[in-house]
Every structure is written in C-alpha cells, then in structure tokens.
Amino acid sequence: MRFLLALLAILVASPAAAQLVVPLTSSDGRVACTQGMTGIGRPAAWEAVADREAIGGWALAETAADPSDLRFPLCVSEQAVTRDIDATLRFKPVSGTRAQAAGLIFRALSANDYYVVRADALDNTVRLYRMDGGKRSQLAAKEAPVTAGKWHTLQVVAVADRFEVSLDGKKLFDATDRSLLQPGAIGVWSQADSVTHFGPLLVSPPPAR
C-alpha cells in the first residue's frame, strides 16, 4: 500500500502517467487513509463497509452520525501529494438528516487548510469550497441532481489557480482562486451526519491544454 501511494505521488507529476487508483479501503476491509476532522462535534469515525456495488466489495463511510452543522470529517492519502490534478471520486449518498454529502479534498496541507468540492443529495448542489484556518468560504456552486442510493462520480481538474468541476461526466462550472498553490494531499470529506459510501479515487495528470 505505501509503495503504491508513494509511486502515485511520483507518477501524477509526469505528463505521461496513466490514470491510477488511490484506494480508500484495503482488500480485506480496513480503512486505507488517514482520518481527521475540521470543525466541531464527535471525532471522525471512518469505517470500511460491505457494499456489493462497490469496487472490491468494500466502500469507505463515516459512521458517527453527529448532526453538528460545522462538522467535517475527512480521510486523506498523505503519501499522494500533488498540486495539479485530474481526480474523480465515485460515491453513493445513503442517509443523513442535516446533509447527505460527498466531498473530494485536494491540496490538503492540514485538517484546516485545503480545497474541497462537494455534492449533496439533500439540496442537489455541487459546491467548491476553500477551507482556510478551519473557516469555509464558497468559491463556486451549481444546482445538479444528486440522488441518494445511487452511485455518482465527482471530478475536479485543478491546474494552478484554475478549477473545473464535473458531476457524472457533465461539466458544471469553472472557478479560480490563488490562495493555495502548494501541493497537498488528496482524500474524501463528509459533513454533519452524512452517511455516504465512497469508492476509490482515480487520479491522473490534468489534460494538456
């Protein structure tokens, strides 16, 4: 596992690199990312959960079910560190009263310093946030159908200060921000009492323009 993630960090920087998989769970049903949290509430409780529709039969889920609004559990692959990236996350919202969210974190320097693009099945929106010092600011947003109980794909292409966000293969919006230009870790993000099944992250260099 460590070798795979270290290799990913090297290959993502290469224009010739093919798409690679960053697993969030192991083949024997263990969590394969580093747990953390932004905000308040119960500590993050990430678990590998059986899901027949998930690749390999296992999905990652945050299971504490704490409805605190400013609670953002995360799980990152710290050995896959990069700045410019084309990343796709497969996810399935399952339940949640305050949110049914799935987030893809990138350029994470800490649990309080990163970008995240998130989709929510309760309000049917996709939003791009900058988390800076634990404070969240919205950079862009668009309404889009996000159905609970259905697998979706969330994609972000990040190059320097430019970001392109897509859901289920359809481009939603572009955004720009220059506040975090350093390489950082990638991972997944949840909100409040969301229970969402996460598949592996697919990562490749951004397409040449």
Backbone as a chain_set.jsonl record, in Angstrom:
{"seq": "MRFLLALLAILVASPAAAQLVVPLTSSDGRVACTQGMTGIGRPAAWEAVADREAIGGWALAETAADPSDLRFPLCVSEQAVTRDIDATLRFKPVSGTRAQAAGLIFRALSANDYYVVRADALDNTVRLYRMDGGKRSQLAAKEAPVTAGKWHTLQVVAVADRFEVSLDGKKLFDATDRSLLQPGAIGVWSQADSVTHFGPLLVSPPPAR", "coords": {"N": [[0.822, -1.2, 0.0], [1.834, 1.327, 0.917], [3.897, 1.599, -0.906], [2.468, 1.784, -3.323], [1.092, 4.248, -3.014], [3.198, 6.048, -2.693], [4.396, 5.745, -5.158], [2.351, 6.73, -6.744], [2.413, 9.471, -6.092], [4.719, 10.259, -7.368], [4.22, 9.601, -10.059], [1.959, 11.087, -10.734], [2.911, 13.61, -11.208], [4.024, 13.395, -13.669], [3.607, 14.001, -17.117], [3.139, 11.861, -18.784], [1.944, 9.906, -17.34], [-0.417, 7.317, -16.633], [-3.904, 6.956, -15.706], [-4.368, 6.378, -12.277], [-5.195, 4.417, -9.362], [-6.233, 5.398, -6.179], [-6.663, 3.733, -3.382], [-9.185, 3.718, -0.839], [-10.003, 1.909, 0.96], [-8.797, -1.266, 2.095], [-8.187, -4.52, 0.564], [-8.998, -6.406, 2.379], [-10.876, -5.208, 3.953], [-10.21, -2.905, 5.548], [-9.632, 0.473, 6.723], [-7.914, 2.659, 4.583], [-6.802, 5.177, 4.612], [-5.832, 8.326, 6.13], [-7.403, 9.435, 9.02], [-9.241, 12.367, 10.002], [-10.521, 15.616, 11.045], [-12.348, 18.604, 10.423], [-13.571, 21.373, 12.235], [-16.307, 21.056, 14.597], [-17.744, 18.752, 17.046], [-18.413, 15.17, 17.288], [-15.533, 12.997, 17.155], [-14.091, 11.943, 14.011], [-15.289, 8.954, 12.493], [-14.42, 6.792, 10.569], [-15.09, 3.965, 8.548], [-14.607, 0.809, 6.913], [-17.076, -0.489, 4.904], [-19.24, -3.122, 3.926], [-20.3, -3.421, 0.59], [-22.035, -4.44, -2.063], [-22.115, -3.275, -4.538], [-19.865, -1.783, -4.696], [-16.489, -1.269, -5.837], [-14.486, -4.044, -5.506], [-16.007, -4.805, -3.361], [-16.002, -3.382, -0.994], [-16.623, -0.288, 0.657], [-15.842, 3.055, 1.733], [-16.972, 4.726, 4.64], [-18.241, 7.365, 6.717], [-19.288, 7.114, 9.978], [-20.271, 8.186, 12.385], [-22.548, 9.73, 12.721], [-23.188, 12.316, 13.692], [-25.029, 15.233, 13.97], [-24.005, 17.832, 13.96], [-23.676, 20.996, 12.497], [-21.265, 22.269, 11.708], [-19.357, 20.272, 11.315], [-16.911, 18.395, 9.835], [-15.772, 15.629, 8.786], [-12.826, 13.99, 7.546], [-10.726, 12.042, 5.357], [-7.597, 11.305, 4.321], [-5.13, 10.595, 1.782], [-2.049, 10.795, 2.512], [0.388, 10.28, 1.338], [0.082, 10.597, -1.323], [0.756, 13.222, -2.83], [0.219, 16.218, -4.475], [-0.075, 19.022, -6.783], [-1.278, 20.017, -9.284], [-3.935, 18.381, -10.858], [-6.098, 15.763, -12.032], [-8.814, 14.463, -10.787], [-11.106, 11.928, -9.843], [-13.92, 10.927, -8.043], [-15.843, 8.246, -6.904], [-19.048, 7.89, -5.547], [-21.762, 7.246, -3.214], [-24.573, 8.582, -1.871], [-26.16, 7.785, 1.18], [-27.635, 8.235, 3.648], [-28.798, 10.768, 6.01], [-29.719, 13.526, 8.003], [-29.102, 16.233, 8.27], [-27.314, 16.64, 6.25], [-26.381, 15.07, 3.159], [-23.786, 14.375, 2.079], [-20.932, 14.313, -0.118], [-17.526, 14.698, -0.434], [-14.603, 15.726, -2.232], [-11.393, 16.117, -1.434], [-8.548, 18.198, -2.061], [-5.14, 19.296, -2.425], [-4.549, 19.366, 0.32], [-3.145, 20.667, 3.16], [-3.378, 20.491, 5.844], [-5.773, 19.5, 8.39], [-7.267, 21.758, 8.435], [-6.819, 23.282, 6.207], [-7.311, 23.432, 2.964], [-8.702, 22.604, -0.322], [-12.049, 21.71, -1.236], [-14.376, 19.939, -3.167], [-17.769, 19.448, -3.141], [-20.69, 17.378, -3.234], [-24.216, 17.248, -2.632], [-26.978, 15.353, -1.68], [-29.274, 16.224, -0.452], [-29.759, 18.969, -0.95], [-29.272, 19.054, -3.622], [-26.978, 20.228, -4.886], [-23.745, 21.145, -6.129], [-20.73, 22.199, -4.814], [-17.82, 24.257, -4.583], [-15.367, 24.693, -2.208], [-13.096, 26.676, -0.276], [-11.191, 25.822, 2.405], [-9.822, 27.494, 4.977], [-7.748, 27.925, 7.585], [-9.607, 26.526, 9.049], [-11.966, 27.774, 8.441], [-14.66, 28.034, 6.248], [-15.103, 28.996, 2.905], [-17.092, 29.755, 0.106], [-16.389, 29.147, -3.282], [-17.563, 28.583, -5.734], [-20.661, 27.378, -7.154], [-23.339, 25.155, -8.143], [-26.592, 24.066, -9.029], [-27.48, 20.633, -9.242], [-28.543, 17.339, -10.123], [-28.416, 15.062, -7.536], [-28.713, 11.94, -6.465], [-29.879, 10.071, -3.751], [-28.823, 6.824, -2.721], [-27.826, 6.088, -5.149], [-24.986, 5.544, -7.231], [-22.576, 7.982, -8.015], [-20.297, 10.123, -9.894], [-17.79, 12.397, -9.058], [-15.818, 14.988, -10.186], [-12.765, 16.812, -10.331], [-10.673, 19.058, -11.975], [-7.679, 20.489, -11.469], [-5.521, 23.091, -12.023], [-2.883, 25.004, -11.287], [-4.206, 28.078, -10.478], [-6.72, 27.519, -11.416], [-9.851, 25.845, -11.705], [-11.911, 23.141, -12.609], [-15.046, 21.684, -12.454], [-16.986, 18.721, -12.41], [-19.919, 16.627, -12.594], [-20.963, 13.34, -12.745], [-19.871, 13.095, -15.296], [-20.633, 15.439, -16.557], [-19.823, 18.735, -17.166], [-19.929, 21.284, -14.728], [-19.081, 23.822, -13.648], [-16.556, 26.44, -13.761], [-13.851, 27.786, -11.821], [-11.736, 30.144, -10.081], [-8.91, 30.62, -7.941], [-6.344, 31.863, -5.885], [-5.281, 31.345, -3.436], [-4.176, 29.017, -2.41], [-1.637, 27.472, -3.59], [0.179, 25.489, -3.262], [1.453, 22.072, -3.392], [-0.514, 19.366, -2.118], [-2.21, 16.894, -0.049], [-4.632, 14.406, -1.133], [-8.068, 13.33, -0.792], [-11.088, 12.256, 0.936], [-14.225, 13.661, 2.109], [-16.694, 14.511, 4.489], [-19.877, 15.568, 5.912], [-21.508, 16.753, 8.788], [-24.096, 14.594, 9.76], [-23.965, 12.944, 7.584], [-24.123, 9.873, 5.859], [-22.289, 8.323, 3.633], [-21.238, 6.293, 0.962], [-18.038, 5.755, -0.186], [-16.097, 5.174, -3.042], [-12.924, 4.179, -4.569], [-10.425, 6.735, -5.257], [-9.731, 8.069, -8.418], [-6.924, 9.061, -10.127], [-5.078, 11.28, -12.157], [-2.677, 13.053, -14.248], [-3.521, 16.46, -15.116], [-5.297, 17.182, -18.19], [-3.506, 18.124, -21.149], [-3.462, 21.458, -22.315]], "CA": [[0.0, 0.0, 0.0], [2.688, 2.509, 0.976], [4.629, 1.7, -2.172], [1.543, 2.262, -4.344], [0.799, 5.662, -2.836], [4.408, 6.796, -2.973], [4.552, 5.715, -6.608], [1.354, 7.644, -7.283], [2.863, 10.848, -5.933], [5.737, 10.5, -8.39], [3.68, 9.489, -11.399], [0.991, 12.138, -11.009], [3.64, 14.775, -11.692], [4.533, 13.115, -15.005], [2.572, 14.135, -18.129], [2.896, 10.601, -19.472], [1.383, 8.937, -16.413], [-1.779, 6.883, -16.851], [-4.765, 7.098, -14.538], [-4.068, 5.434, -11.22], [-6.212, 4.272, -8.329], [-5.861, 5.6, -4.78], [-7.689, 3.029, -2.613], [-9.556, 4.242, 0.473], [-10.116, 0.723, 1.796], [-7.953, -2.377, 1.66], [-8.934, -5.665, 0.04], [-9.518, -7.195, 3.493], [-11.864, -4.457, 4.703], [-9.661, -1.942, 6.504], [-9.503, 1.852, 6.246], [-6.584, 2.824, 3.984], [-6.461, 6.589, 4.554], [-5.609, 8.925, 7.45], [-8.612, 10.087, 9.471], [-9.142, 13.66, 10.659], [-11.769, 16.356, 11.041], [-12.409, 20.055, 10.557], [-14.777, 21.856, 12.898], [-16.702, 20.639, 15.937], [-18.572, 17.562, 17.109], [-17.762, 13.9, 17.587], [-14.4, 12.674, 16.285], [-14.399, 11.174, 12.801], [-15.366, 7.5, 12.668], [-14.431, 6.187, 9.242], [-15.068, 2.51, 8.557], [-14.84, 0.083, 5.669], [-18.386, -1.13, 4.984], [-19.514, -4.014, 2.8], [-21.224, -2.884, -0.403], [-21.908, -5.323, -3.227], [-21.956, -2.473, -5.745], [-18.581, -1.086, -4.649], [-15.35, -1.978, -6.421], [-13.842, -4.873, -4.499], [-16.956, -5.192, -2.335], [-15.868, -2.545, 0.188], [-16.673, 1.161, 0.499], [-15.48, 3.82, 2.927], [-18.079, 5.56, 5.118], [-18.103, 7.998, 8.025], [-20.448, 6.488, 10.596], [-20.567, 8.717, 13.717], [-23.931, 10.242, 12.68], [-23.313, 13.52, 14.508], [-25.649, 16.227, 13.097], [-23.441, 19.179, 14.107], [-23.55, 21.619, 11.179], [-19.877, 22.618, 11.388], [-18.566, 19.05, 11.496], [-16.464, 17.966, 8.511], [-14.786, 14.543, 8.836], [-12.058, 13.784, 6.322], [-9.783, 10.917, 5.34], [-6.705, 11.68, 3.226], [-3.966, 9.791, 1.428], [-0.991, 11.785, 2.656], [1.548, 9.958, 0.509], [-0.22, 11.018, -2.692], [0.794, 14.679, -2.696], [0.397, 16.861, -5.773], [-0.79, 20.289, -6.925], [-2.138, 19.963, -10.464], [-4.514, 17.045, -10.763], [-7.41, 15.399, -12.56], [-9.231, 13.443, -9.822], [-12.506, 11.528, -9.899], [-14.373, 10.174, -6.879], [-17.115, 7.542, -7.023], [-19.698, 7.967, -4.238], [-23.201, 6.952, -3.136], [-25.215, 9.067, -0.647], [-27.012, 6.766, 1.785], [-28.575, 8.823, 4.588], [-28.383, 11.972, 6.72], [-30.806, 14.477, 8.196], [-28.558, 17.582, 8.079], [-26.635, 16.652, 4.951], [-26.052, 13.782, 2.533], [-22.717, 14.998, 1.305], [-19.699, 13.631, -0.508], [-16.54, 15.686, -0.823], [-13.276, 15.34, -2.728], [-10.395, 17.075, -0.944], [-7.268, 18.234, -2.76], [-4.158, 20.259, -1.908], [-4.706, 19.451, 1.773], [-1.93, 20.862, 3.942], [-3.739, 20.069, 7.193], [-7.213, 19.316, 8.526], [-7.902, 23.073, 8.387], [-6.261, 24.048, 5.088], [-7.461, 22.619, 1.762], [-9.876, 22.796, -1.168], [-12.937, 20.556, -1.326], [-15.569, 20.03, -3.987], [-18.731, 18.541, -2.501], [-22.038, 17.201, -3.765], [-25.143, 16.951, -1.547], [-28.239, 14.826, -2.197], [-30.413, 16.902, 0.166], [-30.066, 20.233, -1.636], [-28.98, 18.907, -5.051], [-25.987, 21.199, -5.336], [-22.305, 20.849, -6.09], [-20.069, 23.436, -4.41], [-16.377, 24.258, -4.375], [-15.024, 25.488, -1.034], [-11.739, 26.817, 0.249], [-11.115, 25.772, 3.858], [-8.612, 28.234, 5.341], [-7.767, 28.101, 9.029], [-10.831, 25.923, 9.551], [-13.126, 28.558, 8.026], [-15.081, 27.639, 4.908], [-15.631, 30.028, 2.01], [-17.539, 29.175, -1.158], [-15.805, 29.723, -4.488], [-18.494, 28.416, -6.853], [-21.708, 26.405, -6.863], [-24.366, 24.99, -9.166], [-27.563, 23.014, -8.778], [-27.297, 19.448, -10.068], [-29.245, 16.216, -9.488], [-27.626, 14.102, -6.776], [-29.743, 11.029, -5.983], [-29.497, 9.147, -2.69], [-28.919, 5.417, -3.094], [-27.275, 5.889, -6.488], [-23.581, 5.887, -7.374], [-22.258, 9.137, -8.851], [-18.891, 10.478, -9.988], [-17.465, 13.806, -8.848], [-14.499, 15.193, -10.787], [-12.163, 18.14, -10.326], [-9.395, 19.265, -12.659], [-7.059, 21.659, -10.842], [-4.249, 23.489, -12.614], [-2.522, 26.304, -10.699], [-5.328, 28.738, -9.811], [-7.943, 27.265, -12.181], [-10.535, 24.621, -11.312], [-13.065, 22.731, -13.412], [-15.777, 20.689, -11.659], [-17.992, 17.974, -13.168], [-20.673, 15.585, -11.906], [-21.443, 12.29, -13.647], [-19.364, 13.344, -16.63], [-21.135, 16.702, -17.112], [-19.165, 19.897, -16.569], [-20.847, 22.18, -14.041], [-18.593, 25.196, -13.536], [-15.145, 26.774, -13.598], [-13.586, 28.743, -10.75], [-10.33, 30.491, -9.893], [-8.52, 31.058, -6.601], [-4.883, 31.82, -5.785], [-4.88, 31.337, -2.024], [-3.477, 27.781, -2.056], [-0.976, 26.995, -4.807], [1.152, 24.456, -2.915], [0.991, 20.686, -3.447], [-1.091, 18.837, -0.888], [-2.779, 15.547, -0.103], [-5.988, 14.24, -1.647], [-8.853, 12.444, 0.051], [-12.539, 12.398, 0.924], [-14.749, 14.617, 3.085], [-18.108, 14.347, 4.776], [-20.448, 16.715, 6.614], [-22.55, 16.505, 9.788], [-24.45, 13.187, 9.946], [-23.983, 12.243, 6.292], [-23.557, 8.54, 5.644], [-22.034, 8.22, 2.195], [-20.264, 5.274, 0.586], [-17.016, 6.27, -1.093], [-15.227, 4.24, -3.739], [-11.565, 4.69, -4.674], [-10.134, 7.931, -6.036], [-8.983, 7.887, -9.656], [-6.086, 10.252, -10.228], [-4.166, 11.361, -13.299], [-2.29, 14.432, -14.519], [-4.547, 17.195, -15.865], [-5.058, 17.112, -19.632], [-2.768, 19.221, -21.751], [-4.346, 22.464, -22.927]], "C": [[0.865, 1.263, 0.0], [3.456, 2.703, -0.32], [3.732, 2.262, -3.263], [1.32, 3.753, -4.237], [2.026, 6.524, -3.102], [4.654, 6.863, -4.479], [3.571, 6.666, -7.266], [1.828, 9.086, -7.216], [3.887, 11.223, -6.984], [5.104, 10.559, -9.777], [2.695, 10.589, -11.742], [1.661, 13.375, -11.57], [4.129, 14.601, -13.125], [3.428, 13.213, -16.039], [2.211, 12.824, -18.8], [2.199, 9.581, -18.585], [-0.06, 8.602, -16.776], [-2.59, 7.109, -15.582], [-4.457, 5.997, -13.535], [-5.151, 5.472, -10.154], [-5.597, 4.528, -6.963], [-6.932, 4.918, -3.93], [-7.927, 3.698, -1.266], [-9.806, 3.128, 1.478], [-9.203, -0.355, 1.237], [-8.818, -3.55, 1.211], [-9.514, -6.54, 1.147], [-10.401, -6.37, 4.428], [-11.324, -3.576, 5.8], [-9.599, -0.553, 5.872], [-8.074, 2.079, 5.777], [-6.233, 4.289, 3.788], [-6.363, 7.117, 5.983], [-6.804, 9.765, 7.855], [-8.318, 11.427, 10.148], [-10.481, 14.367, 10.597], [-11.503, 17.844, 11.114], [-13.677, 20.401, 11.333], [-15.014, 21.236, 14.255], [-17.525, 19.362, 15.87], [-17.764, 16.319, 17.427], [-16.571, 13.678, 16.653], [-14.847, 11.846, 15.078], [-14.358, 9.68, 13.099], [-15.524, 6.859, 11.294], [-14.319, 4.676, 9.37], [-15.165, 1.989, 7.131], [-16.143, -0.686, 5.823], [-18.603, -1.985, 3.735], [-20.558, -3.387, 1.885], [-21.036, -3.694, -1.679], [-21.688, -4.551, -4.519], [-20.618, -1.742, -5.79], [-17.491, -1.937, -5.292], [-14.64, -2.749, -5.325], [-14.744, -5.266, -3.348], [-16.905, -4.38, -1.062], [-15.968, -1.074, -0.2], [-16.233, 1.796, 1.809], [-16.671, 4.675, 3.326], [-17.731, 6.158, 6.47], [-19.394, 7.722, 8.78], [-20.845, 7.077, 11.951], [-21.981, 9.279, 13.828], [-24.155, 11.415, 13.629], [-23.861, 14.646, 13.634], [-25.097, 17.643, 13.235], [-23.159, 19.788, 12.738], [-22.101, 21.846, 10.77], [-18.939, 21.457, 11.683], [-18.22, 18.491, 10.122], [-15.386, 16.887, 8.654], [-14.069, 14.407, 7.493], [-11.126, 12.586, 6.481], [-8.899, 11.102, 4.11], [-5.597, 10.656, 3.019], [-2.757, 10.715, 1.401], [0.219, 11.511, 1.778], [1.309, 10.265, -0.963], [-0.366, 12.536, -2.685], [1.08, 15.296, -4.056], [-0.357, 18.187, -5.786], [-1.781, 20.226, -8.073], [-2.632, 18.536, -10.649], [-5.818, 16.952, -11.535], [-7.884, 14.225, -11.708], [-10.72, 13.194, -9.927], [-12.815, 10.638, -8.704], [-15.72, 9.545, -7.185], [-17.757, 7.516, -5.633], [-21.188, 7.656, -4.35], [-23.752, 7.516, -1.835], [-26.186, 8.006, -0.119], [-28.052, 7.385, 2.706], [-27.972, 10.069, 5.216], [-29.54, 12.935, 6.829], [-30.36, 15.91, 7.958], [-27.886, 17.731, 6.727], [-26.519, 15.218, 4.461], [-24.944, 14.073, 1.531], [-21.582, 14.031, 0.997], [-18.726, 14.688, -0.988], [-15.236, 15.062, -1.274], [-12.311, 16.447, -2.325], [-9.159, 17.034, -1.827], [-6.436, 19.394, -2.229], [-4.292, 20.443, -0.384], [-3.342, 19.566, 2.442], [-2.133, 20.444, 5.394], [-5.24, 19.863, 7.216], [-7.974, 20.631, 8.462], [-7.529, 23.885, 7.164], [-6.293, 23.195, 3.824], [-8.562, 23.196, 0.873], [-10.733, 21.54, -1.086], [-14.083, 20.889, -2.276], [-16.545, 19.001, -3.433], [-20.073, 18.562, -3.212], [-22.95, 16.79, -2.62], [-26.489, 16.532, -2.131], [-29.454, 15.485, -1.551], [-30.772, 18.192, -0.557], [-29.755, 20.209, -3.13], [-28.107, 20.037, -5.569], [-24.601, 20.576, -5.311], [-21.609, 22.172, -5.822], [-18.57, 23.214, -4.284], [-16.069, 25.207, -3.232], [-13.513, 25.583, -0.871], [-11.851, 26.791, 1.77], [-9.776, 26.368, 4.259], [-8.658, 28.53, 6.834], [-9.022, 27.549, 9.672], [-12.09, 26.669, 9.194], [-13.408, 28.304, 6.552], [-15.602, 28.834, 4.131], [-15.952, 29.382, 0.669], [-16.937, 29.92, -2.335], [-16.736, 29.637, -5.682], [-19.519, 27.366, -6.462], [-22.659, 26.308, -8.046], [-25.322, 23.89, -8.733], [-27.334, 21.862, -9.756], [-27.979, 18.279, -9.371], [-28.265, 15.235, -8.839], [-28.622, 13.2, -6.058], [-29.208, 10.112, -4.904], [-29.724, 7.711, -3.149], [-28.375, 5.088, -4.462], [-25.811, 6.302, -6.505], [-23.418, 7.033, -8.365], [-20.747, 9.267, -8.962], [-18.737, 11.987, -9.876], [-16.035, 14.016, -9.309], [-14.047, 16.634, -10.63], [-10.861, 18.082, -11.104], [-8.835, 20.574, -12.119], [-5.7, 21.899, -11.467], [-3.93, 24.899, -12.121], [-3.739, 26.915, -10.008], [-6.669, 28.5, -10.504], [-8.517, 25.893, -11.827], [-11.742, 24.384, -12.216], [-13.743, 21.571, -12.69], [-16.877, 20.057, -12.505], [-18.677, 16.962, -12.257], [-21.222, 14.627, -12.944], [-21.087, 12.588, -15.1], [-19.827, 14.636, -17.267], [-20.456, 17.867, -16.399], [-20.206, 20.836, -15.974], [-20.357, 23.616, -14.014], [-17.07, 25.243, -13.518], [-15.019, 27.759, -12.441], [-12.095, 29.04, -10.725], [-10.113, 30.925, -8.449], [-7.013, 30.876, -6.471], [-4.392, 31.674, -4.344], [-4.126, 30.088, -1.603], [-2.896, 27.164, -3.33], [0.067, 25.917, -4.528], [0.584, 23.061, -3.17], [0.428, 20.263, -2.091], [-1.698, 17.471, -1.12], [-4.179, 15.576, -0.707], [-6.741, 13.276, -0.734], [-10.335, 12.718, -0.074], [-12.998, 13.146, 2.167], [-16.229, 14.374, 3.263], [-18.593, 15.555, 5.562], [-21.547, 16.252, 7.554], [-22.821, 15.002, 9.914], [-24.578, 12.439, 8.622], [-23.425, 10.833, 6.437], [-23.487, 8.346, 4.137], [-21.01, 7.132, 1.955], [-19.326, 5.856, -0.471], [-16.256, 5.109, -1.73], [-13.834, 4.817, -3.825], [-11.502, 5.987, -5.472], [-9.343, 7.534, -7.274], [-8.231, 9.183, -9.94], [-5.182, 10.162, -11.453], [-3.718, 12.796, -13.441], [-3.406, 15.149, -15.265], [-4.249, 17.121, -17.361], [-4.299, 18.331, -20.126], [-3.737, 20.17, -22.434], [-3.57, 23.326, -23.908]], "O": [[0.658, 2.162, -0.815], [3.644, 3.829, -0.78], [4.16, 3.113, -4.043], [1.353, 4.46, -5.244], [1.911, 7.609, -3.672], [5.066, 7.896, -5.008], [3.913, 7.337, -8.24], [1.665, 9.84, -8.175], [3.927, 12.364, -7.443], [5.408, 11.449, -10.571], [2.594, 10.992, -12.901], [1.044, 14.118, -12.333], [4.601, 15.56, -13.735], [2.39, 12.572, -15.873], [1.109, 12.678, -19.328], [1.891, 8.483, -19.049], [-0.831, 9.476, -17.174], [-2.041, 7.413, -14.524], [-4.305, 4.831, -13.9], [-5.919, 6.429, -10.057], [-4.564, 3.95, -6.623], [-8.017, 5.476, -3.768], [-6.993, 4.185, -0.63], [-9.822, 3.359, 2.687], [-8.878, -0.355, 0.049], [-10.026, -3.572, 1.447], [-10.422, -7.332, 0.895], [-10.652, -6.776, 5.563], [-11.912, -3.501, 6.879], [-9.523, -0.415, 4.651], [-7.126, 1.737, 6.483], [-5.451, 4.621, 2.897], [-6.761, 6.441, 6.931], [-7.188, 10.693, 7.143], [-7.279, 11.597, 10.786], [-11.471, 13.788, 10.148], [-10.564, 18.294, 11.771], [-14.728, 19.798, 11.117], [-14.071, 20.923, 14.983], [-17.951, 18.937, 14.796], [-16.589, 16.396, 17.787], [-16.59, 14.114, 15.502], [-15.855, 11.141, 15.13], [-13.51, 9.204, 13.853], [-16.615, 6.439, 10.909], [-13.556, 4.165, 10.19], [-15.732, 2.642, 6.255], [-16.299, -1.454, 6.772], [-18.2, -1.612, 2.633], [-21.579, -2.881, 2.352], [-19.977, -3.63, -2.303], [-21.146, -5.089, -5.485], [-20.273, -1.146, -6.81], [-17.563, -3.166, -5.291], [-14.235, -2.166, -4.319], [-14.313, -5.981, -2.444], [-17.672, -4.64, -0.134], [-15.468, -0.661, -1.246], [-16.25, 1.156, 2.86], [-17.316, 5.282, 2.471], [-17.022, 5.548, 7.27], [-20.478, 8.049, 8.297], [-21.703, 6.498, 12.619], [-22.552, 9.301, 14.918], [-25.189, 11.497, 14.291], [-23.226, 14.995, 12.639], [-25.674, 18.575, 12.675], [-22.485, 19.175, 11.91], [-21.745, 21.638, 9.61], [-17.856, 21.646, 12.236], [-19.107, 18.154, 9.337], [-14.197, 17.208, 8.643], [-14.644, 14.679, 6.44], [-10.789, 12.18, 7.593], [-9.39, 11.061, 2.982], [-5.186, 9.954, 3.943], [-2.475, 11.346, 0.382], [0.999, 12.422, 1.503], [2.239, 10.2, -1.767], [-1.469, 13.066, -2.55], [2.06, 14.945, -4.713], [-1.179, 18.449, -4.907], [-2.986, 20.365, -7.866], [-1.845, 17.59, -10.603], [-6.548, 17.933, -11.674], [-7.405, 13.105, -11.886], [-11.506, 14.128, -10.082], [-12.065, 9.713, -8.393], [-16.633, 10.218, -7.664], [-17.1, 7.166, -4.652], [-21.792, 7.781, -5.415], [-23.434, 6.985, -0.771], [-26.94, 7.407, -0.886], [-29.241, 7.096, 2.565], [-26.805, 10.394, 4.995], [-30.27, 13.144, 5.86], [-31.152, 16.728, 7.491], [-27.889, 18.808, 6.132], [-26.553, 14.273, 5.25], [-25.139, 14.024, 0.316], [-21.315, 13.082, 1.734], [-19.062, 15.492, -1.858], [-14.816, 14.017, -0.775], [-12.401, 17.574, -2.814], [-8.76, 15.966, -2.292], [-6.966, 20.348, -1.659], [-4.161, 21.557, 0.124], [-2.495, 18.683, 2.311], [-1.18, 20.088, 6.086], [-5.911, 20.025, 6.197], [-9.205, 20.627, 8.436], [-7.88, 25.062, 7.078], [-5.429, 22.342, 3.62], [-9.259, 24.138, 1.25], [-10.218, 20.439, -0.891], [-14.678, 21.964, -2.207], [-16.201, 17.83, -3.273], [-20.529, 19.589, -3.714], [-22.521, 16.062, -1.724], [-27.071, 17.236, -2.956], [-30.567, 15.324, -2.051], [-31.951, 18.485, -0.758], [-29.944, 21.207, -3.826], [-28.438, 20.709, -6.546], [-24.328, 19.624, -4.579], [-21.859, 23.159, -6.515], [-18.113, 22.128, -3.925], [-16.452, 26.377, -3.264], [-12.764, 24.694, -1.275], [-12.523, 27.637, 2.36], [-8.722, 25.825, 3.928], [-9.506, 29.294, 7.296], [-9.46, 28.037, 10.714], [-13.182, 26.26, 9.591], [-12.505, 28.354, 5.717], [-16.436, 29.593, 4.625], [-15.184, 28.566, 0.16], [-16.963, 31.149, -2.393], [-16.715, 30.509, -6.55], [-19.286, 26.562, -5.559], [-22.779, 27.237, -8.845], [-24.905, 22.897, -8.137], [-27.035, 22.075, -10.932], [-27.995, 18.229, -8.141], [-27.404, 14.661, -9.505], [-29.305, 13.647, -5.136], [-28.195, 9.442, -5.106], [-30.68, 7.415, -3.865], [-28.447, 3.94, -4.901], [-25.431, 7.288, -5.874], [-24.047, 7.048, -9.423], [-20.002, 8.615, -8.23], [-19.461, 12.75, -10.515], [-15.131, 13.301, -8.874], [-14.84, 17.564, -10.777], [-10.049, 17.175, -10.918], [-9.436, 21.635, -12.287], [-4.832, 21.026, -11.447], [-4.605, 25.863, -12.481], [-4.256, 26.337, -9.052], [-7.646, 29.193, -10.219], [-7.785, 24.916, -11.67], [-12.489, 25.308, -12.54], [-13.089, 20.585, -12.35], [-17.604, 20.746, -13.221], [-18.095, 16.497, -11.277], [-21.867, 15.043, -13.906], [-21.884, 12.365, -16.011], [-19.459, 14.921, -18.407], [-20.509, 17.97, -15.173], [-21.218, 21.149, -16.601], [-21.116, 24.536, -14.319], [-16.396, 24.238, -13.293], [-15.966, 28.477, -12.12], [-11.29, 28.288, -11.274], [-10.991, 31.512, -7.817], [-6.467, 29.858, -6.896], [-3.206, 31.863, -4.072], [-3.494, 30.083, -0.547], [-3.577, 26.432, -4.048], [0.763, 25.476, -5.442], [-0.634, 22.88, -3.166], [0.857, 20.758, -1.049], [-1.702, 16.956, -2.238], [-4.822, 16.623, -0.782], [-6.131, 12.501, 0.003], [-10.794, 13.324, -1.042], [-12.265, 13.255, 3.149], [-16.937, 14.067, 2.304], [-17.816, 16.465, 5.848], [-22.41, 15.46, 7.175], [-21.897, 14.222, 10.146], [-25.239, 11.403, 8.56], [-22.384, 10.627, 7.061], [-24.509, 8.221, 3.462], [-20.012, 7.054, 2.671], [-19.76, 6.372, -1.501], [-15.828, 4.181, -1.043], [-13.566, 5.852, -3.214], [-12.399, 6.298, -6.254], [-8.395, 6.754, -7.187], [-8.823, 10.261, -9.989], [-4.603, 9.116, -11.745], [-4.306, 13.684, -12.825], [-4.169, 14.505, -15.984], [-3.09, 17.012, -17.76], [-4.437, 19.429, -19.586], [-4.711, 19.743, -23.055], [-4.14, 24.227, -24.523]]}, "num_chains": 1, "name": "protein.A"}
